Amino acid sequence: MKAAVFYDAKDIRIDEVSSPSSVGPYEVRVKPYWCGICGTDLHEYAVGPIVIPTKPHALNGSHAPQILGHEFSGQILEVGTGVTNVVVGDRVSVMPLLFCGSCYYCQRGLNHLCRTMACVGLSYEWGGIAEEALVPAMSVAKLPDSMSDEQGALVEPTAVAAYGVDSAGVRPGDTVLITGAGPIGALASLYAAHLGATVFISEVNPNRQALAKSLDIGVLLDPTKIDVVAEIKDLTGGIGVDAVIECSGNEKALQTALSAVRKAGTIAQTGLHTKPASIDPMILSEFDITLRGTWCYPVTDWPRIIDLIGNKGLPVEKVVSAKISMHDIVGKGFEELLSPTGEMAKVLVQAK
């Protein structure tokens, strides 16, 4: 079968690889339909390997070369003898986090913080940008008829965004600033608005500003033209927002978040910073501000996110910029997404 395989930085190949040869009692064989290119994938392509192991992974022994893809939907082709949650023919979304189940964090239900956590498409034999994949049955959730295959591939990034918003304690009627309108920021904006919050979006990139405008859910603020903090204070009666979801991983955006949030407000750091950022910790103390990080999402969140998209109308498909074939993954996918002048935000790859 064909698969997109990571070998090293700037070295992703469409290879002919062996299909899964057997299905374990609690595994399923999936035919991937669509798979998103994630920011983590971009980091791996640009300067990796980072997350992708070069030595056998502690949980499962996997290592590069690595079949890519951890944001994907597909159809069940085969089920193990002990599988009861899905049947052959079901359309599913894959929750890619893999965990030991016995460490300190797993025993406390914090499986996404497992000491030996692995991830389908990053540190596991199989990935979603391939014609077939083998995954644990507990990792798949059935999609309703009301949900498209493309939406199924967006459950994973939506779970990331929702966890950031939920971690900030956002409630109906709250005011929320989203810093960064990339895919996660856009999805966080949609989710916060769905909860009943008033949303402000700060973004410097013109193409991502266009994406934010297309969502039609909040006030767009351009830091290159206005003082975002002053504008937020003006729009909130001098108080500041109840919560900030920092989705850019940018030092200046984090500093903006600290100045724009109200006293006793909360900042969720959801975007990943690739280098240290400087802040004034006195602000946290003086104004009783909570600054908390978020990592991935609760592994049990798939049914809830699927229900939000499929049955409650969360329009996550609005963040998709392009749908491409596997053979175009480098030129029209990775290179386009990494281009400073590129117009793409979220790219879905057809896994065939």
LINBEL-V628728 format. One record per residue. BURIAL is + if it has 24 or more other ideal C-beta (glycine too) atoms within 12 Angstrom, else -. Layout:
burial=BURIAL
burial=BURIAL
//
This chain:
burial=+
burial=+
burial=+
burial=+
burial=+
burial=+
burial=-
burial=-
burial=-
burial=-
burial=-
burial=+
burial=+
burial=+
burial=+
burial=-
burial=+
burial=-
burial=-
burial=+
burial=-
burial=-
burial=+
burial=-
burial=-
burial=-
burial=+
burial=+
burial=+
burial=+
burial=+
burial=+
burial=+
burial=+
burial=+
burial=+
burial=+
burial=+
burial=+
burial=+
burial=+
burial=+
burial=+
burial=+
burial=+
burial=-
burial=-
burial=+
burial=+
burial=+
burial=+
burial=+
burial=+
burial=-
burial=-
burial=-
burial=+
burial=-
burial=+
burial=+
burial=-
burial=+
burial=-
burial=+
burial=+
burial=+
burial=+
burial=+
burial=+
burial=+
burial=+
burial=+
burial=+
burial=+
burial=+
burial=+
burial=+
burial=+
burial=+
burial=+
burial=-
burial=-
burial=+
burial=-
burial=-
burial=+
burial=-
burial=-
burial=-
burial=+
burial=+
burial=+
burial=+
burial=+
burial=+
burial=+
burial=+
burial=+
burial=+
burial=-
burial=-
burial=-
burial=-
burial=-
burial=-
burial=-
burial=-
burial=-
burial=-
burial=-
burial=+
burial=+
burial=+
burial=+
burial=-
burial=+
burial=+
burial=+
burial=+
burial=+
burial=+
burial=+
burial=+
burial=+
burial=+
burial=+
burial=+
burial=+
burial=+
burial=+
burial=+
burial=+
burial=+
burial=+
burial=+
burial=+
burial=+
burial=+
burial=+
burial=+
burial=+
burial=+
burial=+
burial=-
burial=-
burial=-
burial=+
burial=+
burial=+
burial=+
burial=+
burial=+
burial=+
burial=+
burial=+
burial=+
burial=+
burial=+
burial=+
burial=+
burial=+
burial=+
burial=+
burial=+
burial=+
burial=+
burial=+
burial=+
burial=+
burial=+
burial=-
burial=-
burial=-
burial=+
burial=+
burial=+
burial=+
burial=+
burial=+
burial=+
burial=+
burial=+
burial=+
burial=+
burial=+
burial=+
burial=+
burial=+
burial=+
burial=+
burial=+
burial=+
burial=+
burial=+
burial=+
burial=-
burial=+
burial=+
burial=+
burial=+
burial=+
burial=+
burial=+
burial=+
burial=+
burial=-
burial=+
burial=+
burial=+
burial=-
burial=+
burial=+
burial=-
burial=+
burial=+
burial=-
burial=+
burial=+
burial=+
burial=+
burial=+
burial=-
burial=+
burial=-
burial=-
burial=-
burial=-
burial=+
burial=+
burial=-
burial=+
burial=+
burial=-
burial=-
burial=+
burial=+
burial=-
burial=-
burial=-
burial=+
burial=+
burial=+
burial=+
burial=+
burial=+
burial=+
burial=+
burial=+
burial=+
burial=+
burial=-
burial=+
burial=+
burial=+
burial=+
burial=+
burial=+
burial=+
burial=+
burial=+
burial=+
burial=+
burial=-
burial=-
burial=+
burial=+
burial=+
burial=+
burial=+
burial=+
burial=+
burial=+
burial=-
burial=-
burial=-
burial=-
burial=+
burial=-
burial=+
burial=-
burial=-
burial=-
burial=+
burial=-
burial=-
burial=-
burial=-
burial=-
burial=+
burial=+
burial=+
burial=+
burial=+
burial=+
burial=+
burial=+
burial=+
burial=+
burial=+
burial=-
burial=+
burial=+
burial=+
burial=+
burial=+
burial=+
burial=+
burial=+
burial=+
burial=+
burial=-
burial=-
burial=-
burial=+
burial=+
burial=+
burial=+
burial=+
burial=+
burial=+
burial=+
burial=+
burial=+
burial=+
burial=-
burial=+
burial=-
burial=-
burial=+
burial=+
burial=-
burial=+
burial=+
burial=+
burial=-
burial=+
burial=+
burial=+
burial=-
burial=-
burial=-
burial=-
burial=-
burial=+
burial=+
burial=+
burial=+
burial=+
burial=+
burial=+
burial=+
burial=+
//
